[in-house]
Every structure is written in C-alpha cells, then in structure tokens.
Amino acid sequence: MTTKTSPQFVVCLKNNGYEASLEPRKIYQVLSDKEAESHKMIRVIDESGEDYLFPVSLFSPISLPQTLVKELALSA
C-alpha cells in the first residue's frame, strides 16, 4: 500500500537564466524527484504547464493551509 503525500509548493526567489519559465514571487508546485534532489535541482511545473528541473537555489519552500493546497494542486 502506498501513502499519498500532500502536494508541495515553493516560491520563486529569482529567475536568473530562466526568465521565460519562471516569475519571481510566484508559487510553483513541486514534483518529487529524488535523483534531481541529489544534484541540487528541483522539479517544478513552470509557466508552460510542464515540469522541468531548475536549481533549488532559485526557490524557497513554503507551507500552505490544506484548503489552499487543494485549490492550487494540479494533480491531487
């Protein structure tokens, strides 16, 4: 039996080198990717609606109320 984890979110702090894909101060949904994490990368759903890898240094994790998580999650 697998346990379903709650969707995770980050806020973009800067978009240096990724101006077309990321907006500073915007909230993005994170997709779990252990291999990416081992390379200091994070997989987020960007402005195109697709998931891509970005340097983790561009983001800060945030905690949201569960009601907001349900509203923002693209795949709940």
ABEGO torsion letter per residue (X at the ends): XBBBBBBBBBBBABABGAAAABBBGBBBBBBBBAAAAAAGBBBBBBAAGBBBBBBAAABBBBBBBAAAAAAABABX
